[in-house]
Amino acid sequence: MHVGDGLHEDFAGAIISGLVAVVVVPNLSDVVKLGERAFAIPSINYVGKILSSLT
């Protein structure tokens, strides 16, 4: 899993590398699933919620 705040550098790089991609978008209110292994979250505090959903 890679977590970052940049769509090009962080999110796209993680997707291309085959990782679970997570982008931080502060104005969200909860986790948004963007694909099988792609998510947007409002803060780093939501990473645990994503990890729980993957197992």
C-alpha positions as CSV (number, residue, x, y, z in Angstrom):
1,M,0.0,0.0,0.0
2,H,1.2,3.5,-0.8
3,V,-0.5,6.5,0.7
4,G,0.1,10.0,-0.6
5,D,-1.5,13.3,-1.4
6,G,-0.5,13.6,-5.1
7,L,-2.5,12.1,-7.9
8,H,0.4,11.9,-10.3
9,E,3.4,11.1,-8.1
10,D,1.7,9.0,-5.4
11,F,-1.5,7.6,-6.6
12,A,-0.7,6.9,-10.3
13,G,2.8,5.6,-9.3
14,A,1.2,3.1,-6.9
15,I,-1.3,1.9,-9.5
16,I,1.4,1.4,-12.1
17,S,3.5,-0.5,-9.5
18,G,0.7,-2.8,-8.6
19,L,0.2,-1.5,-5.1
20,V,-2.9,-0.6,-3.3
21,A,-3.2,3.2,-4.0
22,V,-4.5,5.6,-1.5
23,V,-4.7,9.4,-2.0
24,V,-5.5,11.8,0.8
25,V,-8.2,14.3,-0.2
26,P,-8.9,16.5,2.9
27,N,-12.4,17.6,1.9
28,L,-13.8,14.1,1.9
29,S,-15.9,12.8,4.8
30,D,-15.1,9.1,4.5
31,V,-13.3,6.5,2.4
32,V,-14.2,6.5,-1.3
33,K,-13.4,3.3,-3.2
34,L,-12.1,4.3,-6.6
35,G,-11.4,0.8,-7.9
36,E,-10.5,-2.7,-6.7
37,R,-7.2,-1.5,-5.2
38,A,-7.7,2.3,-5.2
39,F,-9.1,4.6,-2.5
40,A,-9.4,8.2,-1.5
41,I,-9.5,9.1,2.2
42,P,-9.9,12.4,4.1
43,S,-6.8,11.8,6.4
44,I,-4.2,9.2,7.3
45,N,-6.4,8.2,10.2
46,Y,-8.5,6.2,7.7
47,V,-5.8,3.8,6.6
48,G,-6.8,1.2,9.2
49,K,-10.3,1.1,7.7
50,I,-8.9,0.3,4.3
51,L,-6.6,-2.4,5.7
52,S,-9.5,-4.0,7.4
53,S,-11.5,-4.1,4.2
54,L,-8.7,-5.8,2.3
55,T,-8.3,-8.8,4.6
